[in-house]
């Protein structure tokens, strides 16, 4: 494995992953780093925890991590202004890894023309994973659905067969992800990009297709059971794996949970994009690295970045995480679900970057606030929700 030789150093690793599959993937990376003599010191705050913080807040609190799992470009711009950001342009160019990264990955790790992230995953934010045995028992074929309406029409059959149609978690971040999945799937051309760009295009807030997005968000809310509000995403996945529910609409990180349970795609589960989706949002989970540290620690940070994109590490990491490898030369052993993700990347204008790669932290939080208010207040109308978005955009 081509990782620079370095003196041993302690590396504080900040992340928000907590599920068994996520932790298994991190252990792949940890093993590669510690094989070089460095020491991985975890700083973990799960993404559904009330104490979730971004790296700027951690630095200001006196707890600076060396590497951090963060996507938002405004974080990297702030670190650049502070002189606290490690650049990877020369390192990645010299190693030849850039030639192995798809355009969507190169774009995701580049902020204002500089490569400042080490890419870990390719994920589709909006996929449906379903239990094949439940589908068969209920007499439905998810692969045949061409629209959300067709999917919804089959859910009563699933209920009548004794299964929950949809397994959902209604934590704030999960409602937020469902919202941008619906915007990508249902909104008119240009609305997703206008809503989740670096600056908000106020015109898209008047597009009538946003009404449809909130109407569908309400339909999902009405399908949720009374325990959904506190349910972790992987617990919802478990309900599908165990055969209690037919499907879950989430990111394709669900696949890691299926693999951890010993399940196989061809035999146990299937995966589809949202039926009839106009677009699919894509996440490239990436690690930033803190600059301005000692030469020994910087060398260890660069060893971390090299390990993240190493072809062997990528293959094992993706298998554990349920992701698609970021390197094209690591795609030889991928499964059918990852092949669908790669095909989505090849479709013109179909795959769009997750809002976390384009919008500001504050605006993503604002959209989440409105979506969660809407979810938790059945009397709130789509028109009222859009008015709330407009008010936040004008601030």
Order of alpha helices (4+ residues) and beta strands (2+ residues): beta-alpha-beta-alpha-beta-alpha-alpha-alpha-beta-beta-beta-beta-beta-alpha-alpha-beta-alpha-alpha-alpha-alpha-beta-alpha-beta-beta-beta-alpha-alpha-alpha-beta-alpha-alpha
